[in-house]
């Protein structure tokens, strides 16, 4: 048997060690809750394909408040080969009800934003950092963001976009920034895990309440177009 200290070193380096064991009977169901399943290590996360990742998100029970208040998890939608990935912070009421992202009036406004930058919804991939609607649409708690960020990281790795558009407060979490969304606008940032350029803009839902800021979004979209043109050539 391997001693505990050596096992700890290997675990820290993300190295899996296979140990011969006695065969065990098949479980009654292959679908176990995330609460029952062992935590997903970085090594295991990197091996999950789209279907496996979606299945894991669908049974996730890491955040008790979100599990109690959600109708369903909202995984993400769009082209798995997208050159542009749009990332928000968490699903809202409409998303929770329909199981889709960026729907309703804010979704229609996002479609207009994408068209202004030369994209359509079917050619991009839409995701959120947190996969469940927080109660009363409150901001996600830090532990909830931490619990979900691995899922988003794998989505980004699988899509491998040329550019990421982070909308609203998602930018602060994605970039691990100590500044609010406003000051992050206008610069080209990097998602360090994949070295992907990130452009920051306002959330469409915010623009519905503050239409005067649409001019700022247009500036952000022009920056997105320039960065996108460089990234995919």
C-alpha positions in Angstrom: 0.0 0.0 0.0 1.1 3.6 -0.7 2.0 5.6 2.3 -0.2 8.7 3.0 2.6 11.2 2.5 3.5 10.0 -1.0 -0.2 9.9 -1.9 -0.6 13.5 -0.7 2.3 14.7 -2.9 0.9 12.9 -5.9 -2.6 14.4 -5.3 -1.1 17.9 -5.0 0.5 17.4 -8.5 -2.8 16.2 -10.0 -1.4 12.7 -10.7 -3.8 9.9 -10.4 -2.5 6.5 -9.1 -4.4 3.4 -10.1 -4.7 0.8 -7.4 -5.8 -2.8 -8.1 -9.0 -3.5 -6.2 -11.6 -6.2 -6.0 -14.5 -5.9 -8.5 -17.6 -4.4 -7.0 -21.2 -4.9 -8.0 -22.7 -2.4 -10.3 -24.5 0.5 -8.5 -28.3 0.6 -8.7 -28.1 3.8 -10.8 -25.3 5.5 -12.7 -26.8 8.9 -11.8 -25.7 9.9 -8.3 -26.0 13.4 -6.9 -23.0 15.6 -6.8 -23.3 15.5 -3.0 -22.9 11.8 -3.0 -20.1 11.7 -5.6 -16.5 12.6 -4.7 -15.3 16.1 -5.5 -14.0 16.6 -9.0 -10.3 17.2 -9.0 -8.6 19.5 -11.6 -7.2 16.4 -13.3 -10.6 14.8 -13.6 -12.3 18.0 -14.6 -10.0 18.4 -17.5 -11.1 15.0 -18.8 -14.8 15.7 -18.8 -16.4 16.0 -22.2 -19.6 18.1 -22.9 -22.1 15.4 -22.0 -20.2 14.4 -18.8 -19.8 18.0 -17.8 -23.5 18.8 -18.4 -24.5 15.7 -16.4 -22.3 16.7 -13.5 -23.8 20.3 -13.4 -27.3 18.9 -13.7 -27.0 17.0 -10.3 -24.7 19.5 -8.5 -25.8 20.1 -4.9 -22.8 21.9 -3.6 -24.6 25.1 -2.6 -27.6 24.4 -0.4 -29.3 27.8 -0.8 -29.1 27.5 -4.6 -30.4 24.0 -4.7 -33.4 24.9 -2.5 -34.4 27.9 -4.6 -33.6 26.8 -8.2 -36.1 25.2 -10.6 -33.2 23.7 -12.6 -29.5 24.2 -13.3 -28.8 26.3 -16.4 -25.7 24.8 -18.1 -25.1 27.0 -21.2 -26.0 27.1 -24.9 -24.5 27.8 -28.3 -21.9 26.6 -30.7 -19.2 24.3 -29.2 -16.8 25.7 -31.8 -17.6 29.3 -31.2 -14.9 32.0 -31.6 -16.8 34.2 -29.2 -17.9 33.2 -25.7 -20.3 35.5 -23.8 -20.2 35.0 -20.0 -22.6 36.4 -17.4 -22.7 35.9 -13.7 -25.8 33.8 -12.9 -29.2 32.9 -14.4 -32.2 35.1 -13.6 -35.8 34.2 -13.1 -36.6 33.8 -16.9 -33.4 31.6 -17.3 -34.3 29.5 -14.3 -37.8 29.0 -15.6 -36.9 28.2 -19.2 -33.5 26.5 -18.7 -31.9 28.9 -21.3 -29.6 31.9 -20.9 -30.2 35.5 -21.8 -33.9 35.2 -22.6 -36.7 37.8 -22.3 -36.0 41.5 -22.9 -32.4 41.3 -21.8 -31.9 38.4 -24.2 -33.4 40.4 -27.1 -31.0 43.3 -26.3 -28.1 40.9 -26.2 -29.0 39.7 -29.7 -28.9 43.3 -30.9 -25.5 43.8 -29.3 -24.2 40.7 -30.9 -25.5 41.7 -34.3 -23.9 45.2 -33.9 -20.6 43.4 -33.4 -21.1 41.1 -36.4 -22.2 38.0 -34.5 -25.5 36.0 -34.1 -26.6 34.0 -31.1 -26.2 30.7 -33.0 -22.5 31.4 -33.7 -21.5 32.1 -30.1 -21.5 30.2 -26.8 -23.4 31.6 -23.8 -22.5 30.6 -20.3 -22.6 31.9 -16.7 -20.2 31.5 -13.8 -22.9 30.2 -11.4 -25.2 27.6 -12.9 -28.2 28.2 -10.6 -30.4 31.2 -10.0 -29.6 32.8 -6.6 -32.6 33.4 -4.3 -34.4 36.7 -5.2 -31.7 37.3 -7.9 -29.1 38.3 -5.2 -25.4 38.4 -6.1 -23.8 35.0 -5.8 -21.8 34.5 -2.6 -18.0 33.9 -2.8 -18.4 30.2 -1.9 -21.0 29.8 -4.6 -18.8 31.3 -7.2 -15.9 29.1 -6.1 -18.1 26.0 -6.2 -19.1 26.7 -9.8 -16.0 28.2 -11.4 -14.5 24.8 -12.3 -17.5 24.1 -14.5 -17.0 27.3 -16.4 -13.3 26.8 -16.7 -13.9 23.5 -18.4 -16.5 25.0 -20.7 -14.0 27.6 -21.8 -11.4 24.9 -22.3 -13.8 22.9 -24.5 -15.0 25.9 -26.6 -11.5 27.4 -26.8 -12.9 30.8 -28.0 -10.7 33.4 -29.6 -12.3 36.1 -27.4 -14.5 36.3 -24.3 -17.1 39.0 -23.7 -17.7 39.3 -20.0 -21.0 41.1 -19.2 -21.7 42.9 -15.9 -20.3 41.7 -12.6 -19.2 38.4 -14.3 -16.1 40.3 -15.3 -15.0 40.8 -11.7 -15.2 37.1 -10.9 -13.8 35.9 -14.2 -10.8 38.2 -13.9 -10.5 38.0 -10.1 -10.4 41.8 -10.2 -10.7 44.1 -7.2 -12.4 46.7 -9.4 -16.1 47.0 -10.3 -17.2 46.5 -13.9 -17.1 50.2 -15.0 -13.3 50.7 -14.5 -12.6 47.3 -16.2 -14.2 48.5 -19.5 -12.1 49.9 -22.3 -9.1 47.6 -21.7 -8.2 44.2 -23.1 -7.8 41.7 -20.2 -6.7 38.1 -20.2 -8.4 35.0 -18.8 -5.2 33.6 -17.4 -6.1 29.9 -17.4 -6.3 29.9 -21.2 -4.7 33.2 -22.0 -7.8 34.3 -23.9 -8.5 38.0 -24.4 -11.4 39.3 -22.4 -13.5 42.4 -23.2 -15.8 43.8 -20.5 -19.2 45.5 -21.0 -22.4 46.2 -19.3 -25.0 43.5 -18.7 -28.0 43.8 -21.1 -30.3 43.7 -18.0 -28.5 46.7 -16.6 -29.0 48.6 -19.9 -32.7 48.1 -19.7 -32.7 50.3 -16.6 -29.9 52.6 -17.8 -30.4 53.1 -21.6 -28.1 56.1 -21.6 -25.2 53.8 -21.2 -25.8 52.1 -24.6 -23.2 54.5 -26.0 -20.6 53.0 -23.7 -21.6 49.5 -24.9 -21.1 50.5 -28.5 -17.5 51.5 -27.6 -17.0 48.1 -26.0 -18.4 46.3 -29.0 -16.1 48.2 -31.4 -13.1 47.1 -29.2 -14.5 43.6 -29.3 -14.5 43.6 -33.1 -10.9 44.8 -33.3 -9.6 42.3 -30.8 -11.7 39.5 -32.4 -10.2 40.4 -35.8 -6.7 40.0 -34.5 -7.4 36.9 -32.5 -8.8 34.7 -35.3 -6.4 35.7 -38.1 
